[in-house]
């Protein structure tokens, strides 16, 4: 697990917690934020593959 993976894990937990506990941001914004983070995680992980195997 890289430092980027660790940071994404913390941020995902924070987004989930703030979406559940507070009325603002709405649920849809929380879902959009999570999907954006997952997409960013995917792009970074695919980008790192050539570095790990090259």
C-alpha positions in Angstrom: 0.0 0.0 0.0 1.5 3.3 -1.1 1.1 6.6 0.7 -1.5 7.6 -2.0 -3.5 4.5 -1.2 -3.5 5.4 2.5 -4.5 9.0 1.7 -7.4 7.8 -0.5 -8.5 5.5 2.3 -8.6 8.3 4.8 -10.5 10.7 2.4 -13.1 8.0 1.5 -13.8 7.4 5.2 -14.1 11.2 5.8 -16.5 11.6 2.9 -18.7 8.7 4.0 -18.7 10.0 7.6 -19.6 13.6 6.7 -22.3 12.4 4.3 -23.9 10.2 6.9 -23.7 12.6 9.9 -24.4 16.0 8.4 -27.3 17.3 6.3 -24.9 19.2 4.1 -23.5 17.8 1.8 -26.4 15.9 0.4 -26.2 12.2 -0.4 -25.8 12.8 -4.1 -22.8 15.0 -3.6 -21.2 12.3 -1.3 -21.8 9.7 -4.0 -20.3 11.9 -6.7 -17.3 12.6 -4.5 -16.7 8.9 -3.8 -17.0 8.0 -7.5 -14.5 10.7 -8.3 -12.1 9.4 -5.7 -12.5 5.8 -7.0 -11.9 7.0 -10.6 -8.8 8.9 -9.5 -7.5 5.8 -7.6 -8.1 3.7 -10.7 -6.2 6.1 -13.0 -3.3 6.3 -10.6 -3.1 2.6 -10.2 -3.1 1.9 -13.9 -0.5 4.6 -14.4 1.8 2.9 -11.9 1.6 -0.5 -13.5 4.3 0.3 -16.2 6.6 1.6 -13.4 6.2 -1.5 -11.3 6.7 -3.9 -14.2 9.1 -1.9 -16.3 
